[in-house]
Protein backbone atom coordinates (compact mmCIF):
# COMPACT_ATOMS: atom_id res chain seq x y z
CA UNK A 1 0.00 0.00 0.00
CA UNK A 2 1.44 3.38 -1.01
CA UNK A 3 1.06 6.31 1.37
CA UNK A 4 1.71 9.99 0.62
CA UNK A 5 1.57 13.15 2.69
CA UNK A 6 0.33 16.48 1.33
CA UNK A 7 1.81 18.96 3.81
CA UNK A 8 1.16 22.65 4.19
CA UNK A 9 0.11 25.39 6.55
CA UNK A 10 -3.23 25.74 4.72
CA UNK A 11 -3.94 29.21 6.08
CA UNK A 12 -6.48 29.00 4.52
CA UNK A 13 -7.12 25.75 2.61
CA UNK A 14 -7.92 26.67 -1.01
CA UNK A 15 -9.41 24.99 -4.05
CA UNK A 16 -5.84 24.72 -5.36
CA UNK A 17 -4.88 22.68 -2.31
CA UNK A 18 -7.97 20.51 -2.73
CA UNK A 19 -7.07 19.90 -6.39
CA UNK A 20 -3.58 18.70 -5.42
CA UNK A 21 -5.04 16.34 -2.80
CA UNK A 22 -7.56 14.98 -5.33
CA UNK A 23 -4.80 14.23 -7.81
CA UNK A 24 -2.53 12.75 -5.15
CA UNK A 25 -5.37 10.41 -4.25
CA UNK A 26 -5.33 9.04 -7.82
CA UNK A 27 -1.61 8.24 -7.48
CA UNK A 28 -1.44 6.78 -3.97
CA UNK A 29 -3.53 4.29 -2.00
CA UNK A 30 -3.59 6.50 1.09
CA UNK A 31 -3.16 10.26 1.32
CA UNK A 32 -2.77 12.16 4.57
CA UNK A 33 -3.01 15.95 4.62
CA UNK A 34 -0.46 17.20 7.13
CA UNK A 35 -1.45 20.55 8.60
CA UNK A 36 1.69 22.24 9.88
CA UNK A 37 2.66 25.29 11.84
CA UNK A 38 4.94 27.53 9.81
CA UNK A 39 7.04 29.68 12.15
CA UNK A 40 8.03 31.79 9.15
CA UNK A 41 4.43 32.84 8.51
CA UNK A 42 2.06 34.93 10.55
CA UNK A 43 -1.09 32.83 10.70
CA UNK A 44 -4.63 34.10 10.42
CA UNK A 45 -6.45 30.92 11.39
CA UNK A 46 -5.56 28.83 14.43
CA UNK A 47 -4.09 25.38 13.88
CA UNK A 48 -7.28 23.76 15.21
CA UNK A 49 -9.42 25.87 12.86
CA UNK A 50 -7.26 24.98 9.87
CA UNK A 51 -7.47 21.25 10.66
CA UNK A 52 -11.25 21.50 11.06
CA UNK A 53 -11.68 23.34 7.75
CA UNK A 54 -9.44 20.89 5.88
CA UNK A 55 -11.34 17.92 7.31
CA UNK A 56 -14.69 19.45 6.34
CA UNK A 57 -13.50 20.18 2.79
CA UNK A 58 -12.11 16.67 2.35
CA UNK A 59 -15.27 15.03 3.72
CA UNK A 60 -17.50 17.10 1.41
CA UNK A 61 -15.67 15.95 -1.75
CA UNK A 62 -16.35 12.35 -2.86
CA UNK A 63 -12.86 12.15 -4.39
CA UNK A 64 -11.21 12.93 -1.03
CA UNK A 65 -13.71 11.62 1.52
CA UNK A 66 -11.25 8.88 2.57
CA UNK A 67 -8.33 11.30 3.00
CA UNK A 68 -7.54 12.23 6.57
CA UNK A 69 -6.04 15.43 7.93
CA UNK A 70 -3.70 15.49 10.90
CA UNK A 71 -1.45 17.98 12.66
CA UNK A 72 2.24 17.78 11.80
CA UNK A 73 3.86 18.17 15.24
CA UNK A 74 7.42 18.72 14.00
CA UNK A 75 9.39 17.93 10.87
CA UNK A 76 7.36 16.75 7.90
CA UNK A 77 9.78 13.87 7.32
CA UNK A 78 9.21 12.61 10.88
CA UNK A 79 5.47 12.85 10.27
CA UNK A 80 5.93 10.86 7.04
CA UNK A 81 7.75 8.13 8.96
CA UNK A 82 5.01 8.09 11.64
CA UNK A 83 2.22 7.59 9.06
CA UNK A 84 4.24 5.22 6.85
CA UNK A 85 4.49 7.60 3.88
CA UNK A 86 7.10 7.10 1.19
CA UNK A 87 6.26 10.31 -0.67
CA UNK A 88 5.39 13.94 -0.15
CA UNK A 89 3.09 15.54 -2.72
CA UNK A 90 3.35 19.27 -3.37
CA UNK A 91 1.62 21.49 -5.91
CA UNK A 92 3.54 23.86 -8.15
CA UNK A 93 1.94 26.96 -9.63
CA UNK A 94 5.08 28.13 -11.37
CA UNK A 95 8.84 28.52 -11.27
CA UNK A 96 8.83 30.43 -8.02
CA UNK A 97 7.15 27.52 -6.26
CA UNK A 98 9.73 25.12 -7.71
CA UNK A 99 12.56 27.37 -6.53
CA UNK A 100 11.12 27.31 -3.00
CA UNK A 101 10.18 23.63 -2.94
CA UNK A 102 13.21 21.99 -4.57
CA UNK A 103 15.65 22.62 -1.68
CA UNK A 104 13.06 21.29 0.80
CA UNK A 105 12.54 18.20 -1.35
CA UNK A 106 16.28 17.57 -1.47
CA UNK A 107 16.64 18.05 2.29
CA UNK A 108 13.72 15.71 3.00
CA UNK A 109 15.27 13.05 0.79
CA UNK A 110 18.65 13.61 2.45
CA UNK A 111 17.19 13.23 5.94
CA UNK A 112 15.01 10.16 5.43
CA UNK A 113 14.92 9.07 1.81
CA UNK A 114 11.33 10.23 1.36
CA UNK A 115 10.74 11.45 -2.20
CA UNK A 116 8.75 14.52 -3.20
CA UNK A 117 6.32 14.33 -6.09
CA UNK A 118 5.42 17.64 -7.71
CA UNK A 119 1.98 18.11 -9.24
CA UNK A 120 1.56 21.02 -11.63
CA UNK A 121 -1.32 23.31 -10.74
CA UNK A 122 -4.51 23.21 -12.74
CA UNK A 123 -4.24 26.32 -14.96
CA UNK A 124 -7.68 27.41 -13.78
CA UNK A 125 -6.33 27.53 -10.20
CA UNK A 126 -2.75 28.66 -10.84
CA UNK A 127 -3.45 32.11 -9.43
CA UNK A 128 -4.92 30.82 -6.16
CA UNK A 129 -2.61 31.20 -3.17
CA UNK A 130 -3.52 31.40 0.50
CA UNK A 131 -1.75 34.74 0.87
CA UNK A 132 -3.69 36.23 -2.06
CA UNK A 133 -6.97 34.84 -0.72
CA UNK A 134 -6.31 36.59 2.60
CA UNK A 135 -5.37 39.84 0.84
CA UNK A 136 -8.54 39.81 -1.26
CA UNK A 137 -10.65 39.08 1.83
CA UNK A 138 -8.91 41.84 3.85
CA UNK A 139 -10.05 44.31 1.21
CA UNK A 140 -13.60 43.02 1.12
CA UNK A 141 -13.29 41.11 -2.15
CA UNK A 142 -15.07 37.85 -2.96
CA UNK A 143 -13.17 34.66 -2.13
CA UNK A 144 -15.98 32.10 -2.22
CA UNK A 145 -14.87 30.84 -5.64
CA UNK A 146 -11.29 30.34 -4.39
CA UNK A 147 -11.90 28.19 -1.30
CA UNK A 148 -14.03 25.19 -0.30
CA UNK A 149 -17.36 25.78 1.44
CA UNK A 150 -17.09 27.19 4.94
CA UNK A 151 -13.58 28.55 4.51
CA UNK A 152 -14.60 32.03 3.33
CA UNK A 153 -16.77 32.51 6.42
CA UNK A 154 -13.94 31.39 8.71
CA UNK A 155 -11.47 33.74 7.00
CA UNK A 156 -13.84 36.70 7.29
CA UNK A 157 -14.54 35.92 10.96
CA UNK A 158 -10.82 35.68 11.73
CA UNK A 159 -10.14 38.95 9.92
CA UNK A 160 -12.96 40.65 11.83
CA UNK A 161 -11.56 39.36 15.13
CA UNK A 162 -8.08 40.50 14.14
CA UNK A 163 -9.39 43.96 13.24
CA UNK A 164 -11.23 44.11 16.55
CA UNK A 165 -8.04 43.28 18.45
CA UNK A 166 -6.08 45.90 16.52
CA UNK A 167 -8.73 48.52 17.18
CA UNK A 168 -8.59 47.95 20.94
PyMOL commands that set and color helices and strands:
alter all, ss='L'
color gray80, all
select helices_A, chain A and resi 15-27+47-60+76-83+95-112+123-125+130-138+151-167
alter helices_A, ss='H'
color red, helices_A
select strands_A, chain A and resi 3-8+30-36+68-72+87-92+115-120
alter strands_A, ss='S'
color yellow, strands_A
deselect
rebuild
show_as cartoon
